[in-house]
Every structure is written in structure tokens, then in C-alpha cells.
Amino acid sequence: MQLADTSPLRILVVDDQDMQRLIVRRKVEKLGHHVVEARDGLAALQVLAEHPVDMVISDWVMDGMDGTTLCRTLRGRTDLPYVYFILMSSRDAREDLLAGLSAGADDFLRKPLDFDEMAVRIRGGQRMLALQSSLHVRNQQLHDALAHIQADIQAAGEFQKGMLPRAALDSQHSRMAWLFLPSSRVSGDAINGFRLDAHHIGFYNVDVAGHGVAAAMVGMLMTQSLDPRSAGCVLRQPGPDGQVRITPPAQALDALNRQMTSLELGSNYLTCTYGVLDERSGETVMVRAGHTVPVIVRADGSTEVLDEEGDMPVGLFDFADYHHLHCTLAPGDRLCLYSDGVTECESPQEEEYGVERLAAYLAARQPAPVESIPPAFRDEMRRWSGSDSDAFKDDVSMLVIERTSTHGAGPMPAI
């Protein structure tokens, strides 16, 4: 029941003197409240088990369980709602008041009782209980609203996971493996790999500035523009002969940047690396838009960090220019793209993981199948950060692409 500050209260009067208890009862009932009685603390606890009350007015000194012991017992009960407690006593020394407050009393009435004062004390307790009742209702409303929000975020997280690369994207001539660890239930990171035509594979790793729902919404909006199945995809365009052509990565990023700046998303810009791999030659063309530097691990275990100067992030300025970064993947070579949640992950000593350590880790795992890298690297991140879970400070994502042969395209389905 939600109490208003004028609602009648259910009041338990506790006193081992029958006449005193009767007098208090009559005065309280005249104030419009409902009263039950008990002779001492133990009897009061039995009454409370059958008749929940809003307030207790109890004598301090009683045979059996006294008032302070009753109050302390009630404060220790977690199965009862809060009960406003007024102690009656002829004691008025400072140490007595402190003892009563320490037991959990809310207010005091000095004997012999002044019934006008008692009415004021009860009225004060009535206002306090009404406020507490209102706060309880509001807290329940907030709890329900939070549950709805969490359910929506959980659904968004599941939707986002559904947009991750599928195992069926692997072909006879290239393989992909990925790691995706949101810092919350949704992530501002996005990764994907897909076939653009019979000979080319597109891939990207995106990191939206910020965390949580806002970053995830921008990330999901962006992935629609990078989805070859979407009508608004910027990765393919009609050629002069009417045939659909693969958009060069620099032009694709330029189109994406113009889309994002036109939406005026404020501080929600993104960094990304987008590239296209020709499975016939291994030639790879990429654009690095403010993103982390790609790492190549050659078949012999040597590493290259493609730390050429990158371009501006996407979504900040409509005049940004994007340029191509070229490399060639021989059979057995691997290309790794990752978000800064990887290299900026800190140890308990606040040391960042860094690019050099990442390159060395990937080189050490070169003999192992590419599919083994993501689960192993998740354990590496846990070890490095000293965490026993995947709850890192920033979103962690990684995409590893391996060229496996020089032949034409295999059975990877077109999308």
C-alpha cells in the first residue's frame, strides 16, 4: 500500500502497564489511527507476525524484552518493511538518547506523556512513512523501467551478434577468424568479411567513438552501408557498361564519410580499416581511416606492421580524403585488423598491450590454424589484464584473414 501523509496508520502500542497502554491507545485512536497492543517486546513480535504495522510506540523499560531490544530486533529483520519506532521513557540524559538512537529508534516521547506532543511526533512519523512509501513506489518504477531497458539492450546485443561474420564465409582459398568482446552488452566495434564477386573478398574492422548504446547504434547504421546485401551499400557501383563494379576502397570510404557527416551525428565518428583482397593474386587494397595499424604475419613467421600514415576518421569532416594502402598476401600469409581495445588493454601495472606485443603473439601462433587465434587471444587478453572475465574497459575486436592458395575462387557463397 502506498501511504499518503494523511493516511491512517497501523500503530502497535507496547507497554507492560495495562492502564498506560489503554490511555495511549485511546489517544492514538482519537487521531484516526488503527491500534493493536502488546504487553512487552516478545508479545509485540508475535503481534507483528500476524498484523503488519507502520509504527511502534513502545515503553523503554518493560519486564521481559524491553523497548530498545525490541527496536534492535526489528531493525535486524529483513523480512519486514520499515517500521517507524518511537520510544517512551522518563530517561532524558544524553547517553540514554544516544543508546536509543543506536538501537534504531526514530523518535522519543518523554514520560509523563504530553499527548499534544505525541500527536506531533506521530504526525512527523506519518510524513516520513509517506515519503518512504513514495520512494518505494518510484524505486519499483525505476526497477521496472531498467528491466525494460536491459531487455532492449540485450535484444540489440543479440541482433548485433547476428551481424557478425558467419563460418560459411570461409573458402578454399582464404579463411577468416574473428574475436568480438563488447565492453557492455552492445558494442561500438564492428567486423565483417564477405564476398564481393567471384574473385574478391571485402573486409572491415570498425570502432565507433565511445561505448554502449549510442556507439552501437552508429555502428549498426554504418554496417548497413557496408553490407553488400543492402540497397544503400557503398561497396559496389554500376559501371559505364551497366555492370556492377567493386567500388575502390578509397571511394567507398569517401561515400560513407559523406553519408555520416550529412547525418550530423555529433561526436559519434568512427575509425575503420576497409579493404579488398583479390584471391587470385593476393593483392590487397585497404584504407586506414584513423584506425589501428594492420599487422601482417608471413608464412615464415616474420611480421610487418603497415604503419604508413593513415587518413582521417569517418564522420568528422565532409572534406576528408582517403588513400589506398597496398600489400600482397602470399599463400600462408595472414592479415590482422583489430580495434584499439586490443593494443590499449592495460595490465594491472597500467602497461598497454601494444602493437609489438600483438605482432609477436600472432607470429608465435603462425603454425596453428587461423581458427585457433580468437579463442586463444581472448585468454591472452584475460591474462594480460588480470581479469577472469571478458568484461574489458573497451570493446575488443579482431579480424584475421589468411590467404591459403593461389587458385581461383572457391565455394564461398555470393551475397
Secondary structure as UniProt FT lines:
FT   TURN            5..6
FT   STRAND          10..14
FT   HELIX           18..30
FT   TURN            31..32
FT   STRAND          34..38
FT   HELIX           41..50
FT   STRAND          55..59
FT   HELIX           67..75
FT   STRAND          84..89
FT   HELIX           94..103
FT   STRAND          107..110
FT   HELIX           115..162
FT   HELIX           167..169
FT   STRAND          174..181
FT   STRAND          189..195
FT   STRAND          200..208
FT   HELIX           212..225
FT   TURN            228..229
FT   TURN            231..232
FT   STRAND          236..238
FT   TURN            240..241
FT   STRAND          244..246
FT   HELIX           249..263
FT   TURN            266..267
FT   STRAND          270..278
FT   TURN            279..281
FT   STRAND          283..290
FT   STRAND          295..297
FT   TURN            299..300
FT   STRAND          303..305
FT   TURN            318..319
FT   STRAND          325..328
FT   TURN            331..332
FT   STRAND          334..338
FT   HELIX           340..343
FT   TURN            348..349
FT   HELIX           355..364
FT   TURN            365..367
FT   HELIX           370..372
FT   HELIX           373..385
FT   STRAND          396..403
//
